[in-house]
């Protein structure tokens, strides 16, 4: 056992040495040039599409829970050209440096990306049931604790999450005719010649197997310890969409409105297909590749973050202790790829972390050595380095909320850009999804509890506070091809079979089309609203409790317990409200 512990300790020290070189990459995303934004499926993520099912009695109770789900994980066919492959680095050496955040407004809505709290960062779950087996005073040799917690975590107050991503700060938005009073999203831009409502009640559910290995090196230096945490996560994100008050769809558009071919005037045949982008129409020949609205349950299974702690207890006495620690985390979880508006994320979003923390405990009361009351504290603060390169979908700054879904005319330039040619229609997200890297300056958590021990029973009750500062766009190389795309609005595609209509409507919003431009107005990279895809600062407060029983009179002192936690967002809908229950067991050696 001693040889095993020494080997583990040396391995852990090697891990922390490697993790200290946390930001192994330079200020640029890569060495290759910017992508065009529409390329082949070289990332291998284009799959097959199952047909959408219809909904019956959808949300008749108004609770967004009784609807049948629509669309599988791929939501597009294998023949689609879904681009912006970030695997080789798309930003090049011309990417911008870290900018100040512009996203800290009180009313958070219409975001295209939600960055959750990492399922692996939970000091409350880590501390309960084992605090009496770590930071030990009376050990002259190596000692340790091995613990496993099996937890189920689920969000509540889905209405707040819906408002975070909705176009009207509500759980329900209306897809309808351009400029109508009740219209939040123009039906034309989704190929629909009908109206309906979309109700969203997004939910996050996660199963977590949190494995932790603590080793105290008192034989080397009293108070020195290492802690390795391996949280394996299965997370399921459900957009929970319902389609209500839908009209019969499928009526043709006016001739030449959606195509230069008079025979291609048809619209999308069902409301669900239109919203989900699983059916083409007119001159639109590419299905929706990114920011898909209502594709049911999406899952990921990953090691959330490999977290390592190396600490030293400065004061280590029989009745109290105080210590400091180095904390680092490796981004073993998923990175966003923007395929879905409600996208499953396991881990911290692809960031290396490096920081520190402090621990403390004190024996407050004791009677006959069978009953005692103690206090415990564990806290950490880290810097989240530039993330791995990933994709996010952006709105346009002049065009407002949900402008990422605007339908775009695509042009081809001829004869030195003097005679543009109209070549088709493109869905906004397939152009406005870009490769980025983000950075977060502060990521912090503190957990404190009171523990009452009676014989072999232990009762823990405590508070957990979590904070993460706003995301910053660190490397961003917009790849909108020059003089290629313009906003369609309600402008036709042609005047007749012989004459294309090159007009654009650059002032359009997703609810109301703008006036016809005097000349073609092209999209430029400077029009992108970076803040539409960045998560603002978030804070949460939690209460938690745990009951455990330990067989302290045996060699391995096994323990088993159950606990739970309720977490509440401290500022609007920036953090998820969620509850968690767990069963936790461990042994000491």
N, C-alpha and C positions, 0 to 999 in steps of 0.2 A: 504493500500500500504506500509506503514512504517513497519508493521509486516512482510509482504512478503519480503521486502528488508533486514530486519534484519535476517530473517530465511535463505535467500540466502547467506548473508554474512557469517553467522556462518557455513553454509554447505561448503562454499568455503574454509574457514579456516581449516576445518576438512580435506578437500581434499588435501590441500597443506601439511598439517602435515603428511598425509599418504604417499603422493608422495615423501616426503623428504627421506623416507626410500626406496630409489629408487631401489637399487640393493638388493632385498630381498633374493636372493639366494647366496649360498657360491661359492667358486672358482671352484667347480666341477659341472658337468652338472646334476648329479643325483647320486643315490646310487646303481642302478642296473649295471650289467656288460655290456661289449661291445656286441653289436649285431654282428651277423655273416655277415650282409650285404645282406643276401638273406633269407627272412622270409615270412610268410604268410601275407595276406592283413589285418592285425589286425587293421590298421588305418582306415579301412572302406572307403578308397578312390579309390578302384578299381571299375571301372564302366563298362558299356557296350560299345562296339565299333561300330560306324557306318562305313560303307564302304567308302573308299576314292573315290572321284569323279575325273574324268579325266579332264584335262585342254584342252581347245581349243583356238587356236590363242593366246597362252600364251605369254604375254609380247611382242607382235609383235611391239609395239611402243617403246620398250626398257625402259619403265618407271615402271615396276613392279606394275601395278595397275589394270590390266585387267584380271588377272588370276582367275579361280574358285578356291575356297579354299578346302583344304583337311583335313579331320579328325576332329572329335568332340573333346571335352575337355578330354575325358578319354583316347582315343587312344590305349586302350588295353582291352582285354576281361576280364570278371569277373573270369575266371578260371586261370588267370595268378597269379604267385607268385611274387608280387612286394614288396620288403622288406625295410629294414632300417627304422623301425618305431621309431620315436624319442619321442613319447608322454610320455614315462616313464623315459626318461633320459638314454642315451646310453653311455655316456662317463665315468661314474664311478668316482672314486676318483683318478684315475691315469692320468687324462687328463692334458695336458701341460698347463702351464700358458701363459699369454699374451706374444707374441713374437714381435719383431720389424718387421715393414712392409718391404717387399722386392718387392713391386709392383709398385714403383714410377718410371717407365720408360716413356720416352716421347711418344713412339709408342705403343698405346694400341690396341691390337687385340687378337683374339682367346680366349676371356674370356668366361667362362661358366655361368656367372651370372652378371646381370646389376642391380645395386642398385640405384633407382632414387631418386631425391629430393622429400621429402615428400610433397604430394599435400596439406597438411594442414599447412605447414610452409611457409607463404607468408605475410610478414609484409606490403608490398605495398598494397595488396588487403585489408588488415585489416585497414590500416591507412586512406585511401582515404574516403572522404565523411562523416567522423565522427570526425575528429581531432578537429573541433570547438566545440564539445560537451563533450570532456573529458579534464582532467587536468584543471578544472575550478577554477578561483580565487574567484569569488563573490558568492559562495555557502556556507551557514552556516549550511546546513543539508545534509542528504543523497541525492545523485543525481545519475543518470545513463544514459546509452545508450544501447539500444538493436538493433542489426543490423543483417541483413541476406544478404549474397551475393550469387548469383547463377552464377556460372562460367563454361565456357567450355574451356578446355586446350588441345592443340594438338601439337605434335612434327612436326618439319620440318627438312630438311637435313637428310633424312633417310639413305643416303649413309654412313654417319658417324657412325650411329648406327649399320649398317650392318658390317662395318669394325671392330667394337668393338667385334663382336662375330664370325666373319668369320675365316676360317683357313688360308687364304692367304692375309689378309688385303685388301680385295676387296669386291665388292658387289656380285660377281659371282665366284663360284668355280666349278671345274670339278670333277665328280666322274668317274673314269676310271680304266684302267688296271694297275697293279702294275708296278711302276718304269717308266711309260711313262712320257715324258717331260711335257705334259700338265696336268697330273693327280695331283690333290690336295688331293683327298681322294680315297683310294682303294675301288673299288666296291665290292670286295670279302667280306669285313668286314660287309657289309650290305646285304649279300646274293644275290648280283646282278652279273649276267654274261653279263652285257651290260654297256653302258656308257651314260652319260648325264650331263647336267649342272643344278645347283641350283642357282637361283638368289634371294637374300633377300633384302627387303626394309622394315625393321621393323618400326612399328608406335605405338605410345602411345596416346590414347585419354582418357580424363577424364572429367566427370561432377562433379562439387563440389558444395555442399550446405554448405556454411561456416556461422555458427551461432556464434555470439559473444555477450556476456553480460558483460558490464563494470559497476562497481558500485564505486562511490566515497564516502568515509566515513568521510567527513569533519565535521560531527556532533560529531564524536569521536576524530579524529585527522586530522587537516587540511593537505591535501596532501596525505592521505592514500587512497589506492584504490585496488580493485581486478578486475581481468579480466579472464573470463572463455570462452574458444574457443572450439567449437564442429564442426569440418569439416567432413561432411558426403560425402564419395567419391564413385562414380561408375567409375571404370577404365577399359579400354578395350585395350588389347595388341594384336597386329596383326603382326605375323611374315612375312606376305605378301610374301610368297614364290612363285616362278615360276619355272617350270621345262621345260627346253628348250634343243633342239638338242638331244633328247633322242632316243636311238636305241630300237628296239624291244627286249624285255627281255623274259626270260623263258627257254633259252637253258640250258641243263644239264651241271653240272660241270663234271670233270673227275671222274672216279670211285674212291671212298675212299678219295676224296679230302675234302669233307665236312661231311662225315659220315663213321662210321665203317661198315655200312650196304651198300652193293653195290647197293641195290635197292632204296637208298635214296640220289640220286645224283642230284635231281632237284634244281633249283634256284628260287628266288622270281619272280613272274610272271609280276610285273609292277614296273617301276622305282619309282613311288610315294610310293608304299607300302614298297619298300626297304628303301628309305630314312626315311620314317616315322616309320619304325620298326613295322608295323602292320601285318607282315606275317612271319612265321617261315620257316626254310628250314633245310635240313640235320639233324645234331644232335643238332641244336638249338631248344629248346622246350619252350623258354620263350620269349614273345614279349618285345619290348623296354619299360621299365617302367619309365625311367628318361632321361632328356636332349633331349627330342623329338624336332626335328628340325623344322618341318613345319606342324603345327597343327592349322593354321588359327587363328581365334579370340578367345582369352581367357579373361574372365571378372572376376572382384571381386567387391563387394560392402561392404564397411566397414566405420566405424568411424575411420578416418585416425589416428589421435593422439589427445587424450584429453589434451589440453594445458591450464595450469593455471599460472596466473601471479599475484603476490602480490607486490605492489610497494609503494614508498613514494617519493613525490615531495619535494626535499630539499629546493629549491627556487621556490615559487609559487607566482608570481606577476601578475598584470593586463596585462603587455605587454610581459612577458616571463615566462618560467618555465624550471627547470632542475630537473630530478629525477632518482632514481635507482629502480631496481625491481629484485625480485626473480622469476625465470622461471623454470617450470617443465612440463614434458610431460609423459603421460602414453601410453604404446604401445598397443593401441586398434585396430590397423590395422592388416594386414595379416603378416604371416611369410613365408619365402621361403620354398617350399617343393621339388624343383628341378624336377618337372614332365616335365617341358618344358624349352628349352634353352632360349626362350623369354617369361619369366614368369611374370604374372601380380602381381604387388605389390601395395598395398594401405597402405600408411603411411610410417613410417621411418624404416621398416624392423624388428620391434620387440624389439626396445631399449627403456628403461627408459632414460629420459634426466633430467639433473639438471644443472642449471647455473644462469646467471644473465643478466642484460641489463641496458641500460640507455635511457631516453627519454629527448627531449628538444624541445622548440619552442620559436619563437620570432616574434613580430609584427614589420615588417620592414617599413611599410608606411600606412598611413590612411588619408582619405579625407571625411569629412562630415559624418562619421560613416556609409556611404553607400558603400564605396569602401575601400578595404584594401589589402595589400600584406603581407603574413606571410610565415615563414619558419618552417618546422617541421622535427624532426628526431626520429626514433625508431630503436633500435639495440638490438641484443641478441646474447649471446654466451653460449653454453651448452656443457656438457660432456655427451657422449652417453655410458651408462653402458653396461655391457655384455648383449648381446641379448638373447632372448628366444631361446631355442634349436631348430634347424631347419636343413634342408638337403641342401647340395651343391654337385655338381659333379666335380671331379678333374681330371686333366691330370696327366701323369706320368713324373717325372722329366727327366729321361734318354731318353724318347721317344718323347718329344716335343709336339708341338701344335696338338690339336684334338686327342691326343693319348687316350683320354677317350673313343673313339669309336672303339678301337682295339678289334678284336675278340679274345676271350680267350679260351684256352683249360682248362677243369676242371678235376682235378685228385682226386682220393680217395686213401688214404694211408692204406696199409695193412702190417702186420707183422713188427711192430716197424718202419714204414716209409721206409722199405728197398725194398718193391715191390709195387710201385705206380700203380694204375689202371686208365686208361683214361675212364672217364664216360660221357663226352659230351662237348658241346660248349656253351659259355656264352657271351652275349653282354657286352662290357666293362662298359657302364654306370650303368648296374645293379649291378656291383661290386664296382665301383669307386665312387658311391654316398654315402656320409658319413654324419654323424651327427656332427654339429659344433655349436659353439657360437662365435660371433664376437664382437668387440669393436671398437669404434671410439672416439678419444681423443677430437677433436674439431669440433663443428657444429655451424656455425655463420651466421648471416644475418644482414644487415643494410639497412634501407630504409630512404630516405630523399626526401623531395618535397618542392616545392614552390606552394603556394595557393593564387589565386587572387579571392576575393569575391566582387561581385557587386550586390547590393540589395539582393535578395534571391538566386542568382546564385553563384556557386563556381566552379572554374576551377583549377584542380590539375595537376602538371607535375613534375615527379621525377625520381630518380635512385634507383635501388635495386641491392645490391651485396650479393652473397651467396657463402659460402665456407664450405667444409667438408673434413676433413683430411682422409687419407687412412685407410681402414679397417685393423684390426689386428685379427689374428686368436687367440682366447682367450682360448677356450676349444676344444680340438680335440683328439678324440680317434679313430684312423683308425681301421676299423674292417674287414680287409682282412684276411680271414682264412689262417692259416699257411700251407704252402706246398699244396695249393689247386688250384691255377690258374697260368697259364703261357701263354705268347703271342704266338698265332698261326702263325702269318705271312702268308707264303704260304706253310707251312709244311702240309702234308696230315694227315688224321686221322688214316689211317691204311695202311699197306703194302698189306694185302690181308684179306680175311674173318676171318682168324685165328689169325693174328698178328696186334695188335694196334701199331700205330706210336706215340711214346711218345715225340718226338722231339719238341722243342720250338725255337722261334726266338726272343730273348730278346732285340735285338737292332733294332727292326722294328720301323718305323714311320708309320703314317697313309697313307703316299703316297708311301713308298718303304719298302718292307720287308727286314729284316736283314738276315744274314747268319744263318744257322742251328747251334744251340748251341751244344757244345760237350757233355753236359749232361743237364738234365732238369733244367731250370732256372725259379724259382717261383717268382711271384709277392710278394713283401713285403710292409708293411705299410710305410717303409722309402722311398719308390720310389714315393710316392704321392707328386705332386707339389702343395703345398698349395696356392701359389700365382695365380694359374690359375683360382681360383674361388673367389678371393678377388678384391674388387673395389678399384682402386687407388684414390688418392686425387682428388677433383673436385672443380671447381670454375666457377661461371657464373656471367654475367652482364646483367642487364635489364633496359629498359626505360619503363615508364608507364604514363598513363594519365587518368583523370576521370573528368566528368562533372556532377554536381548534382544540384538539386533545393530543398530548404528547406522552409517549411511553419513555419518560426520561430515565427510568431505572434499568433500561436495556442497553446493550452495547451500541447500537446505531441510533438510539433515541428517535425512532420514527414518529412522525406527527401527521395528522390529517385534519382538515378543516374546511369550512364553507364560509363564503362571504359574498358581499355585494356592494354596489356603488351606484350612486345617482349623480350625474354630471349635468350642470346647467350652464348655458352660455352666459358670459358676463357682460356681453355687449351685443344686443340684437341677435341677428342670425349669422354672425361671423363664425361661431363654433357650433358644433352639433350638440343638441340636448340628447343624452343617451344614458341608458342604464346598463348595468353589467352584473352578472352573477358568476361565481367561480367555485370550484373545488380545488383545494391545494393540499399537496402532501410533500413530505421531505424526510431526509435522514441527515444525521450529523455524524461526523467521524473525527 
